[in-house]
Amino acid sequence: MIFNLIDAAAWAGDAFGAGSEGIGVSLWEAIFDWKELSSRGTDAVAYFVMAMTGTILFLVRLGLSAFGGDDGGDFDVDVDAGQSEASFAFFSLLSILAFFMGAGWMGLACRIDWNLGSLASGFIAAGFGTTMMLFASGLTYATRRLNKQIDYDVKTAIGRTGRVYLSIPEKGKGHGQVEVTVSGRRKIIRAGSTGPSIEAFADVTVVNVQDDESLVVEPKP
């Protein structure tokens, strides 16, 4: 099946005008030879930048996720029902990096190994990058769903100090959001005030939990 795809890609290259320069130079030789790489055109250089940047950042982000070193970057957020968690996963940092990594390497393979033209390479690279993005977003979505199944007790936040994430209106006029530790995990939860409005980034103390699991907070003295 793979060979059939390669044959199809080669046919597409002929149809869209594959170049004839640099035939016989492998991908790995070209990426270490700037003169050869740049001779393939600005699109080949762009694919190289996308591939290297996407791969390095993808691996770093994946490593941080695997070893739990990204606590300062991502938080659990209680979203409203109208918001799509699947859409959030599709446009996550990991899925965007997967697109650049996949499109970059496939674009380089098309331009150098298969010697395809710019137009054919662009279509194939975009398609492969989108496939990688869908795969990564699927993993992100599944991971978030698994994490949501972990039980936590919002009442453990009572007495803790948090920080206002979204401004909280005065008592009885709505809710904002507070970033606080709950059952050992950093979460962003809806919160209401005991009195006056509270601006974003102000420190607050959690004094109670409502039946809908929203917090009641007051400004920290």
C-alpha positions as CSV (number, residue, x, y, z in Angstrom):
1,M,0.0,0.0,0.0
2,I,2.9,2.4,0.8
3,F,4.5,1.8,-2.5
4,N,1.1,2.5,-4.2
5,L,1.0,5.8,-2.4
6,I,4.5,6.7,-3.5
7,D,3.7,5.8,-7.1
8,A,0.5,8.0,-6.9
9,A,2.6,10.8,-5.4
10,A,5.1,10.5,-8.2
11,W,2.3,10.6,-10.8
12,A,0.9,13.7,-9.1
13,G,4.3,15.3,-9.3
14,D,4.5,14.7,-13.1
15,A,1.0,16.1,-13.5
16,F,1.8,19.2,-11.5
17,G,5.3,19.7,-12.8
18,A,8.0,17.9,-10.8
19,G,11.4,19.4,-10.9
20,S,14.4,17.6,-12.3
21,E,17.1,19.2,-10.2
22,G,19.1,17.4,-7.6
23,I,17.9,13.9,-8.5
24,G,19.8,11.3,-6.5
25,V,20.3,13.4,-3.4
26,S,18.6,11.9,-0.4
27,L,16.5,13.7,2.2
28,W,19.1,13.3,4.9
29,E,21.9,14.5,2.7
30,A,19.9,17.6,1.7
31,I,19.0,18.7,5.3
32,F,22.7,18.8,6.2
33,D,23.6,20.7,3.0
34,W,22.1,24.2,3.1
35,K,23.2,24.9,-0.5
36,E,21.4,21.8,-1.8
37,L,18.4,22.5,0.3
38,S,18.0,26.1,-0.7
39,S,18.5,25.1,-4.4
40,R,15.2,23.3,-4.1
41,G,13.3,26.6,-3.6
42,T,11.9,28.6,-0.7
43,D,9.2,26.1,-0.1
44,A,11.8,23.4,0.7
45,V,13.5,25.7,3.2
46,A,10.1,26.5,4.7
47,Y,9.3,22.8,5.1
48,F,12.7,22.3,6.7
49,V,12.0,25.1,9.3
50,M,8.5,23.7,9.9
51,A,9.9,20.1,10.3
52,M,12.7,21.0,12.7
53,T,10.8,23.5,14.8
54,G,7.7,21.3,15.0
55,T,9.6,18.2,15.9
56,I,11.7,19.8,18.6
57,L,8.8,21.6,20.3
58,F,6.6,18.6,19.9
59,L,9.0,16.3,21.7
60,V,9.6,18.9,24.4
61,R,5.9,19.4,24.9
62,L,5.3,15.6,24.9
63,G,8.1,15.2,27.5
64,L,6.7,17.8,29.8
65,S,3.3,16.1,29.6
66,A,4.8,12.7,30.2
67,F,6.8,13.7,33.3
68,G,4.3,16.1,34.7
69,G,6.5,19.2,34.2
70,D,3.8,21.3,32.7
71,D,1.7,22.1,35.8
72,G,2.4,25.8,35.2
73,G,1.1,25.8,31.7
74,D,-2.1,23.8,31.5
75,F,-4.9,23.8,34.0
76,D,-8.2,21.8,34.4
77,V,-11.0,24.2,33.4
78,D,-14.7,23.7,34.2
79,V,-16.2,24.7,30.9
80,D,-19.9,25.4,30.1
81,A,-21.9,22.8,28.2
82,G,-22.1,25.1,25.2
83,Q,-18.3,25.0,24.6
84,S,-16.8,22.1,22.7
85,E,-14.1,20.2,24.4
86,A,-13.3,18.3,21.2
87,S,-12.7,21.6,19.4
88,F,-10.4,22.7,22.2
89,A,-8.4,19.5,21.8
90,F,-8.2,19.9,18.0
91,F,-6.6,23.3,18.4
92,S,-4.3,22.3,21.3
93,L,-0.6,23.2,21.2
94,L,0.3,19.6,20.8
95,S,-1.9,19.1,17.7
96,I,-0.7,22.3,16.1
97,L,2.9,21.2,16.6
98,A,2.0,17.8,15.1
99,F,0.7,19.6,12.0
100,F,3.9,21.5,11.5
101,M,6.0,18.4,12.1
102,G,4.0,16.2,9.8
103,A,3.6,18.8,7.0
104,G,7.3,19.8,7.2
105,W,8.7,16.3,6.9
106,M,6.3,15.2,4.2
107,G,7.0,18.4,2.3
108,L,10.7,17.7,2.4
109,A,10.2,14.1,1.3
110,C,8.0,15.2,-1.6
111,R,10.5,17.9,-2.8
112,I,13.7,16.0,-2.3
113,D,13.2,12.2,-2.1
114,W,10.3,12.1,-4.6
115,N,11.3,15.2,-6.6
116,L,7.7,16.5,-6.8
117,G,6.7,20.0,-7.9
118,S,5.8,22.7,-5.4
119,L,2.0,22.4,-5.9
120,A,1.9,18.7,-5.5
121,S,4.2,18.8,-2.5
122,G,2.0,21.5,-0.9
123,F,-1.2,19.5,-1.3
124,I,0.4,16.3,0.0
125,A,2.2,18.0,2.9
126,A,-1.0,19.8,4.0
127,G,-3.0,16.6,3.9
128,F,-0.4,14.6,5.9
129,G,-0.1,17.5,8.4
130,T,-3.8,17.6,8.9
131,T,-3.8,13.8,9.5
132,M,-1.1,14.2,12.1
133,M,-3.1,17.0,13.7
134,L,-6.2,14.9,13.9
135,F,-4.2,12.0,15.4
136,A,-2.6,14.3,18.1
137,S,-6.0,16.0,18.9
138,G,-7.6,12.6,19.3
139,L,-4.9,11.6,21.8
140,T,-5.3,14.9,23.6
141,Y,-9.1,14.6,23.8
142,A,-8.9,11.0,25.1
143,T,-6.3,12.0,27.7
144,R,-8.5,14.9,28.9
145,R,-11.5,12.6,29.1
146,L,-9.5,10.1,31.2
147,N,-8.3,12.9,33.5
148,K,-11.9,14.1,34.0
149,Q,-12.8,10.7,35.4
150,I,-10.4,11.2,38.4
151,D,-12.5,12.1,41.4
152,Y,-11.9,15.3,43.4
153,D,-13.6,17.0,46.3
154,V,-14.2,20.7,45.6
155,K,-14.7,21.2,49.4
156,T,-11.0,20.7,49.9
157,A,-10.6,24.2,48.5
158,I,-12.3,25.8,51.5
159,G,-9.8,27.8,53.5
160,R,-7.3,27.8,50.6
161,T,-5.9,30.9,48.9
162,G,-6.6,31.3,45.2
163,R,-6.2,33.9,42.5
164,V,-9.0,35.4,40.5
165,Y,-8.7,34.2,36.9
166,L,-11.8,36.1,35.6
167,S,-13.1,39.1,37.4
168,I,-15.9,38.4,39.9
169,P,-18.9,40.7,40.1
170,E,-20.4,41.8,43.4
171,K,-22.5,39.4,45.4
172,G,-25.7,38.3,43.6
173,K,-24.7,39.7,40.2
174,G,-23.0,36.7,38.6
175,H,-19.8,34.6,38.8
176,G,-16.2,34.9,37.8
177,Q,-13.5,32.2,37.9
178,V,-10.8,31.4,40.4
179,E,-7.6,29.4,40.1
180,V,-7.2,27.3,43.2
181,T,-5.8,23.9,44.4
182,V,-8.5,21.2,44.7
183,S,-7.6,17.7,45.9
184,G,-3.9,18.4,45.0
185,R,-4.7,19.6,41.5
186,R,-4.7,23.1,40.2
187,K,-8.1,23.9,38.8
188,I,-10.1,26.9,37.5
189,I,-13.6,27.0,39.0
190,R,-16.6,29.3,38.9
191,A,-16.7,31.6,41.9
192,G,-19.0,34.2,43.4
193,S,-18.1,37.0,45.9
194,T,-19.3,37.5,49.5
195,G,-19.6,41.2,48.9
196,P,-17.9,43.7,46.5
197,S,-16.6,42.8,43.1
198,I,-13.1,41.4,42.8
199,E,-10.7,42.2,40.0
200,A,-8.7,39.7,38.0
201,F,-5.4,38.5,39.5
202,A,-6.4,39.5,43.1
203,D,-5.7,37.0,45.8
204,V,-8.8,35.5,47.5
205,T,-9.8,33.1,50.2
206,V,-12.3,30.3,49.6
207,V,-14.9,30.5,52.4
208,N,-17.7,28.2,51.1
209,V,-18.9,25.8,48.3
210,Q,-22.3,26.1,46.7
211,D,-24.5,23.2,45.8
212,D,-23.6,23.6,42.1
213,E,-19.9,23.2,43.2
214,S,-19.1,26.9,42.5
215,L,-17.0,28.6,45.1
216,V,-17.7,31.5,47.4
217,V,-14.7,33.7,48.0
218,E,-13.7,36.9,49.7
219,P,-10.7,39.2,49.1
220,K,-7.6,38.0,51.1
221,P,-6.8,40.5,53.9
